[in-house]
Amino acid sequence: MDDAFRGVPVCVRGLTKRFGGGPDAGVLALDAVDLDIAAGERVALTGASGSGKSTLLHVIGGIERADTGTVEVGGAEITALDRRRLARYRQGVGFVFQRFHLLPALTALDNVLAPLLPRRPAGDPVARAARLLDAVGLDGRHHALPSQLSGGQQQRVAIARALIGDPALLLADEPTGALDSTTGAAVMDLLDALAEEHGFTVLTATHEPSVAARADRVLTLRDGRFLDPAVTDDADAGI
């Protein structure tokens, strides 16, 4: 793999997001959230379903827009970007999701290449995608369809896909949620090794204590707000 990844700091201030209704109605998913993540730091978000974990990841990743507040990634305020620049920003963020989101008609290699289709990347993207698949332990499976791969192998394809754009920031939303414990541990071993090797910043949302324990720091959300770590217990964390 290319030694291209570098972590970036993330700074969140006063982030609020509602779904449905007007400004005082609907579901308050994020309630004036503040968060600082250092470049290269690995942070885990825990909390019950509906606590705001996925919403926070989606806003930082540029998938959802916040109602109020700011997000700075690498010193750039992404909450101020227009649609075109936000799409360009998302191309530089690596996303790993619980359900893999692989395209069933595409091979593993083509799934890894899919995020590059709107662009004309420098170098040989096919060779790079092949190296990424080899790096995540899928040498010899480049031309397999998702239906021909196990769940763990599909998540490895998803990890390779997340890295194809040379991300400085990796966002993982329940990356082991669809896997058994043994396969999930192997996938997390792989993510940890890649993060250690390339130094990208990692923010992971998880219900799994074993996944959260791997992070440099664990934060717990409840009702769209961070709990004081000093008063957090397993019941509050939802893990």
Number of C-alpha atoms within 10 A of each C-alpha: 14 9 9 12 20 17 22 22 19 22 19 21 15 16 25 22 23 20 13 10 9 9 12 9 10 11 16 18 22 28 19 16 19 16 13 13 18 15 19 21 22 24 23 24 26 29 25 18 14 16 23 27 29 20 22 26 21 17 21 27 24 22 14 14 19 21 15 15 17 20 25 18 21 16 11 14 14 21 22 13 14 9 10 8 12 17 13 13 16 18 21 18 20 24 23 24 20 17 17 20 13 21 14 12 11 16 20 31 25 23 23 29 21 15 16 16 9 8 9 8 10 6 8 8 16 13 11 18 24 22 19 25 25 16 15 19 14 21 13 10 18 18 13 15 19 22 12 14 16 12 19 20 20 21 28 26 31 26 27 28 26 26 25 22 21 19 23 24 31 26 24 23 23 22 26 27 15 16 18 11 13 10 17 21 16 14 21 16 14 17 19 16 12 18 21 14 12 19 22 25 25 26 24 24 28 26 21 17 15 14 20 21 12 15 18 12 14 19 20 26 25 21 18 25 19 22 17 10 11 6 7 14 12 11 9 15 21 18 16
